[in-house]
Structures are given as C-alpha cells and as structure tokens.
Amino acid sequence: MEHEMEDVLGRLAEAIDRVLDNDRLARFQPSEVAVTFELGWHLRELFGNEWDVNGEYDRLGEDEKALQYPGRPPRKPTNRIRPDIIVHIMGERNNLLVVEAKLHGNNNYAYDDWKLRGMTWQEGEYGYFVGVHLVFFIAARRLASCTVYTNGEVDEAWTGWLQEKYLED
C-alpha cells in the first residue's frame, strides 16, 4: 500500500496541535503517559476509520512484541518493546506510524532512537512506514524537539518539515 508522507505527518501534526492547545494539559502538566494517551486519542480520531491506533501495544500476533536490531542500549536487558503509540492494522504486517514521546527535561532518548530505527527498518520484522520521536514542552505549549525516521535512519528532509511547524528559531 502506498502512503503519502505528507498525509501521515499532517494527521500527526493535527493531533499534536490538539494536544498543545489543551488548556488543562498546559495547566496541570501531567505525566508522559497522560500526554501520549491524549495524543493517541486524537490520532484515533484522525486515523481510526482506516487504521488501528494503539498505545503501549506489546503484541506481534500472539507473541510479545520484540525487536531484533543492532545497537540496543546496554541499560535495556531485553529486546521486548512497547511503543508509545502505533498506527497499524492488527494481525497484518501493515504498519504505518510509530511514535515515541518524552516530556521536556527527560533526555533519555537512546532507547527510543534504537526502537524507532529498528521499527522503521524495512528489512526488519515491523517495517513501519514512518517513525517519529517527539519531546513535548507542555507548559510552553510547544515541542522541544521532533525527529522523523524512515527505513532505519533519521530522515533529515521530513524532520525539517516537521520542525518548521513546531520548533522556534
């Protein structure tokens, strides 16, 4: 199935906008789990008729989701993974979008980077069309950083496209 990157990232951007516009999130500054739940909720609205949207999804068919990809950070003792949000079709190898998110101030990105590289690697078990790493600065109602991954690598062009929308000069 052919996907349009601008459509996929455009829907993600709309969901990000909705999260950043949420007055209560900005006021109370909840945990990462609450922010990713909110993002997933909006992604479900934007993708839900065509795709399954799941948070912390840990299944690959009947098995537990695991990733075989080189360079796993040493602090993680297992290959088991639980992506923050995925957009896919359950039961098929039809994987569209994987999102890993952090809150501003949490600079522990190595595991997220490894996971996004491995999950977007087209020769790997998952082959997600695109992966995105987001760092939310909820109090400031903006992203502190965003990185786009395609085929196991940082995609500079699409990262720049997304950064233009969210990062201050």
N, C-alpha and C positions, 0 to 999 in steps of 0.2 A: 504494500500500500504506500503510495506516495504522499508525503506530508509536506506542507508548506511551513517552513521555519517561522516566517513572519506571523502566520496564523497561530501557531502553537505558542510562540513567545508573546504574541499580542494578547492572547487569552490569559496567560500567566501575568502579564503586566496589568491587565484589568483586575485580576484577583489581588495583586499586590496593592494597587491603588485603593481597593476597598478596605484592605487591612490597615493601610496607612491613614485612611480617612476615618477610622473608627475612634470616636471621641473617648469611649470607655477604655479601650486598649491604651491609648495615649495617657489617659489619666492614671490608670491603675498599674500599668506596666507589668503584665503577668509573665509567667514563665514561658520558655521556648515552646513547651508542649501546647500551651494555650494559643500561642501565636500561630503555630503550624496547623493546629486544628482549625482556626479561623481561616487561614489560607486555603486549607483543604476544602472547607465548606464552600468557599467561593469558587474554587476550581471545579467542584462537583456541579455547581450551577452552570458553569461555563462549558464544561465538557460532558456532563452527565448523561445526555441522551445518546451519545456515541461511544463513550468510554466508561470504564470503571475507575473511580478515584478512591484510593485507599491511603490511610495514614498508618505508619508503623507496620506495614504489611510484611509478614515474615514467611510467606508460603511460596513455594515453587511447585505447583500441583499439590501433591500430598506430602511433599518433603518440606523441610525447613529451608528457607532461602539462605544460600551461602554463596560466597564469591571466591573463585579461583582466579587471582590476578596478581602479578608480581608486585613486590614492594610494600606489602602490608606493614603499617606502623607497628613497631615491636610492642607497644603497650596493649595491643589487642590480641588476646590469646587464642582467638578463634576466627574462622572465616565466615561465621554466621553474620548475617546482616539484617537490618531493619531500616529501610529507607524512610525518611520523614514523610514523604508523600510520593505516590506513584500514580500515573495515569496510564492505564493498560486495559487489555481485555483479559479477564480472568480465564485461565485454562488454555490460553494460546500464547505463542511467542509473538505477541503483537503489543510491543511496549513503546509507548510514545514519550513520556516525560517522567523524569525522576528529579525530585527536589530535595536538597539538604539545606537546612536553615539553622542559623545561630542567632543569638541576640548580641548586640553590640557589647563588647567587653569580654566575650568568650572567644579567645583567639586560638582555640584548639581545632584547627582546620585539617590537619594531616590525614586523619581517618576519613573525613568527608571527601577530601580530594581523591584519595585512593578508591573510595567507593564509587564516586562519580566517573572516574576514569574507567574502572572495571565494568560498571553497568552500562556505559555507552559504547564500549569496545564492541564493534560489530562482529568480530570473530569469537566473542565470548558467549556465555550462556544466555545473557539477557538481551543485549543489542538494543538498548533504548535509543530512540531517535535523537533525543537531546537530554542533557542533564543540566541542572542549574544549582549553583550554590549562592545562597542569599544570606546577608547579615543585616538583620533589622535593627534600626535605631528607633524604637517605638516612641520614646519621649520626644524625639525631634521630628517624628512623622516622616522618616526617610529611610532609605537603605544606606548602610555604611559601606557595603561592597556587594558586588554581584559578579559571578563568573559563569560563563556558558561552556559546556563540554559537548563535543561531538566526536564519535569514534575514538574514545580513549584519550583525547587531548583537549586542552583548553582551546576553544575556538575564538581567536582574537577578534575576528570581524563581528560575530554575533555578541560577544562580550561587550565590544564597543557600542553596538546598537542598544543593548540593554542599559549600559552605563550612561549613555546620553540621556536616557529618560529619568534616571534616578540619582546619579552622583553629582554633587556640586563641584564646580571647578576650583 
